[in-house]
């Protein structure tokens, strides 16, 4: 298991998005300098899209060689291609359409109007990940440099919801999700073992509605009841929060500021 999670708390969600974007640029540039390429797993939702928008407006984004960046997704809503609710559609609008990515290195999860039903679509994505993994990765997915996850108010990450079968999956890297408790009910998601293949896992939580989830996940809850508690990286696990999301953390984790 990875070392204890590190917490970084920002004043508000805008500062959090800007700081996380700057941190991500540095990680990508460092990885590209070391190996020639970088591999990042994107997340959707309010905080994930806020980070991508901040990245798109950062002058430092030009330091990235966008053509040598592999992009994957942690989960996806199983909806038609181009649907505004798809994480991929939102990522294109927030960032990808405005930077020179190599389309061959951008790996969206299959859409519902493609050739696969959801479980076959998950198998297809698992095969795509396996094909990208090298011998040095020691497993069925590449060793991602950074894998980002938004934390839901119920502690879900990716589309791994508390108590549902997907969060208990230990063999497969990608699964179809049926009956998700928030719409749409049908989704595709990386599993916890695939998430843990990343060098660094960053969990993003901003807003008062995330405060309870952060407190539960960081206070020793089990991963089946609190999937965010089971999301950690090989070398680092980083929780990036705003002050509102950190407001219920136990004092030993995040001492309240002295007035």
N, C-alpha and C positions, 0 to 999 in steps of 0.2 A: 504494500500500500504506500501511497505517496506520503510525503511529509504533511504536517498539519497545514490546513489552509491559511493563506495570508489574506488579510483584509485591508482594503484601501477604501476609505470613505471620503466622498466629495460633498461639497456643500449642497449642490443640486444636480438634477439630471443632465442639464446642459453642460456643466463643467465635467461631469462624469463621462459624458459622450466624447467631449473634446480630449480629455486626458487619456481615455481608453484608445481613441483613434491614434494619438501620438505614440502611445505605448505599442500599438500594433504595427505602425510604420517602422519603428525601431526594430521590432522582432523580425519583420519581413526582410528588412535591409541586412540585418546581421546574418540571417539564415542564407540569404542569397550570396553574401560575401563569403560565407563558409563553404557552401555546397553548390552554389550556382543557381539554386531555385529555393522556393519556399512553398509550404503546403498549409493552407488555412481552412478551417471548417466554419462556415458562417451560420448565424442564427437569425431568425426573423423576429417578429414582435416589436413592440414599442421601443425597447432598449436596443435591440439588435439593429433596427433600422435607423435609430438615432445615431448610433456609432458609425454606420455606413455613410450617413449624410454628413456627419462631422468629418469623416475621412475624405469625402468628396470635396469639401470646401477647405481642406487644409493645404496651405502652400507646400508643406513638406511631402505631400503625396508624390511629387515628382521625383523624390529620392528612390521610390520603388521602381524596379523593372517589372512592369505589369505583365510583360510577355513571358516572364519566368516565374509566374505565380500559379500554383494549382489551387483551385477553389472547389470545395465540397460543401454539402449541407448536412446539418445534424438531423433535420426532419423536414417534412413537407406536407402540406395539405393536399390530399389526393383530389385535385380539381383540374379542369381543362387547362391546357397550355394558354398562358396569357391572362388567366383569371387574376383579378386584382388582389385576391386573398392569398395567392401563392407566395411563399417566401422568395422564390426565384424572381417573380415579377417585381416584387417590392425592392429586391436587391438591385435589379437592373435600373429601376427608376432612381433609387437613392445614390447609386455609385457606378455600376458596371457599364452603363451606356456612355459614361463620360470619361472612362479611362481605357487605354489600349490593351485590354486583356487579350490573350490568345484563346479564341473560342474552343480550341481543342483541349485546353487545360481547365475549362469551366465545366463542372459536372453537376448540372441540376438533376434532382430526382425526377423520375418519370411522371408525366401528367396522366390524368384519368382518360383523356381522349386519345391516348397512344394505344399500342397493341396489347398492353398487359392489364389484367385485373390487379388489385393492390398487392396480393401476396407474391404474384409473379414479378411485379414491378420491384418489390423489395429484393427478391432474388437476383434480378437483373442488376440492381445497384450494388448489391454485395459482390457480384462477379466483377463489376467495374472497379470496385475498390481492391479486390484481390489481384486484378491484373496490374494495378498501379503499385502494389506492394512489392518491394524487392527482398532479397535474402536477408538484408540487414534489418528488416522490419520485424522478423520473427513472428509473423502472424498474418491474418487474412486482410489486414488493412494497413495502409501506409502509416508511418509514425508522423502524424501531423505536428507541425511546429506549434500551432495554436488552434485550439478548438473552443469556440465561444458558445455559450448557452444562456438564454434568458431563463430566469426562474419565475415560475407561475405562482400566483397567490396560494395555490394548493400544494406547492413544492414540486410541481412537475418540471422536468427539463426535457428538451427535444419534444417528442410526443410520448414520453414515458410518464404515465399517470400513476398516482398511488394505487397500489393493490391490483392493477390490471396485469394481464399476462406478460405484456412486453417488458415490464420492469424486472420480471423474474427470469428473462431469457439469458442463458449463459453460453449457448453454443453458436448462435447465428450473430452476424455483425449488423444485419439490417432486418427489420420485421415490418410487416403490414400491421397496422393498428385498426381494430374494429371497435366501434362503440365508445370512442373518446367522449369524455364528459363535457367537452366544449366543442362547438361546431367548428369545422365539419367533423362528423364522427369517424370518417375514414381517412387515414394518414399513413405515412411511411416514416420510420424513425431508425436512427442508429440505436444500438443497444448499449448498455453500460460497458460491456467488455470492449466494444469498438471505441467508445468515448475515452476509456482509460488507456488506449493506445497512444494518445496524444502526449507530446512532451509537456505541454502546458494546457490546462483547462481553465478557462476564465468564465466565471458565473456572474451575470449582470443582473442587478436588481435595483430598481429605482421606484420611489413612490411609497406612500404609506400602505398601500394595498399589498406590498411585498414584505412588510416588516415582520409579520408573523411567520411567513415561510422561511425567511432568512434565519430567524431565531430558532425555529424548529430544526432546520437542516444543519445548523452549526452547533447544536447542543447535544449531539450524539444520537439523533434519531436513526432508525434503521432505513435502509434504502428502499425497501418495499413500501413502507409507509410514507417515506419522504425521499423520492427519487433524487433530489438535488444532493442529498447526503452521500449518494453513491457515485457522484460525478467528481473524479479527481484525475490529475495528470501524473505522468511518470516522474517528472522532475519538479513540477510546481502546480499548485492549485490556488487560483487567485479569485477572491470574491471582490468585485468592483461594485460598490454601493453608493447611493446618495444618503444624506443624513436621515431622510425620512425612512428609507428601507432599513437603516441601521438602528432605528429608534427603540426596538425591542430586544436588541442583543444583550446577553448577560454581561455585566460590567467587566468580568474577567476577560471577555473576548474583545470588548470595545469600551474602554472606560469613558464615561460621559465627560464632555468638556467642562472644565471648571469655569464657572461664570466670573 
